[in-house]
Amino acid sequence: MSEIRMVDLKGQFSEIREEVLQSFDEILGSTQFINGPHVHKFADGLSNYLDTKNVIPCANGTDALQIALMALDLKPGDEVITTPFTFVSTAEMIAILGLKPVFVDIKEDTFNIDPEKIKEKISERTKVIIPVHLFGQSADMEAINSIAEENNIYVIEDNAQAIGSTFKFDNGTEKKTGNLGHIGTTSFFPSKNLGCYGDGGAISTDSDELAEKMKSIANHGSHRRYYHDRIGVNSRLDSLQAAVLLAKLPKLDSYNQSRIEAADRYDELFAGVSELTVPFRDPRTRHVFHQYTLKAGSHREKIQNQLAEAGIPFGVYYPVPLHLQKAYSHYGYKSGDMPVSEAMSAEVLSLPMHTTLTAEQQQIIADTVKKAL
Ligand SMILES: Cc1ncc(COP(=O)(O)O)c(C=O)c1O
């Protein structure tokens, strides 16, 4: 049996090897490393996939968030509501632009931001909500969009962990995450559901006006070389990464299906284990299992020790919610402010999850977890 890894990208590479190497050869021969045809073709392909009018490729998912926020003409001190139970990028980009991150606690079942608690935090200065579709499952976009509409607030979806997920609204419309708010941002970090072989990211929107602005911001605030209409950044997806993504995009749905099947097998293996809670699946969304995250209650440490002893990798996403991170202490949050996020930080445990995880490997992982209980 092959080694159990948290993320295993080798299987995918062996399937797309020929295509990727051929594209690399073309790109190296043409020397169009930046802004070449592969980048445009991928942007068109992703816009087709997400069914959004515009996709702007950029250098990574963190930049995507920054560029999206920069396009909204916000003023220092304007408030951006987001979750503290996420990767740091989400809040980092709010803070770096001089805006104020306003954290709202999560729901215990989905780990996603709690719309009821968003309502309590809306103020005159609230300009944006950034829901994160954590671990591969859409946040409650029905409720979030309706709060945003009522209060005239932008919604930026942080879709870094959920590309290919969907959300079905009460009126029956079903759309992909990244096409549910005003702007969607995503990351192509190698371990993501759609990952390249370096860094990459993209922004999606149906608004042509926002798209034009964001395109310019990603390119030093410029539409025409050496003429700068606004202050921007330098954030590009390069041609080599675009070639990898072009090879993978047609397979994204089947990659996600493999993750869902692996999650189904884990669910079966843990059925009836009263000490553990398997991931909740909101019936309105397609959970694409960027992570398979158990709630292990007070048993986490025992399980971690057992897995470590057996040489099986695991992850804790996230051990400290953002409102309690040192870097964010000046915003004045204290322990107890976000009780659900804090409790989840102490309980969650993510198991190996990737597209080539086998039933045999999962049996071993589950046996090891159960042995600890
Ligand atoms: C929720 C979330 N947002 C943003 C990012 C940032 O993406 P990147 O690493 O490409 O900058 C990540 C990636 O780790 C993420 O998980």
The ligand as a Gaussian input file, in Angstrom:
#p B3LYP/6-31G(d) Opt

LIG

0 1
 C      -10.078000      30.441000       3.110000
 C       -8.832000      30.883000       2.406000
 N       -8.746000      32.152000       1.973000
 C       -7.660000      32.604000       1.339000
 C       -6.578000      31.780000       1.100000
 C       -5.368000      32.365000       0.474000
 O       -4.939000      31.755000      -0.693000
 P       -3.414000      31.825000      -1.138000
 O       -2.649000      30.892000      -0.283000
 O       -3.452000      31.399000      -2.577000
 O       -2.963000      33.238000      -1.008000
 C       -6.623000      30.450000       1.517000
 C       -5.510000      29.549000       1.208000
 O       -4.809000      28.998000       1.915000
 C       -7.773000      29.992000       2.209000
 O       -7.866000      28.738000       2.647000

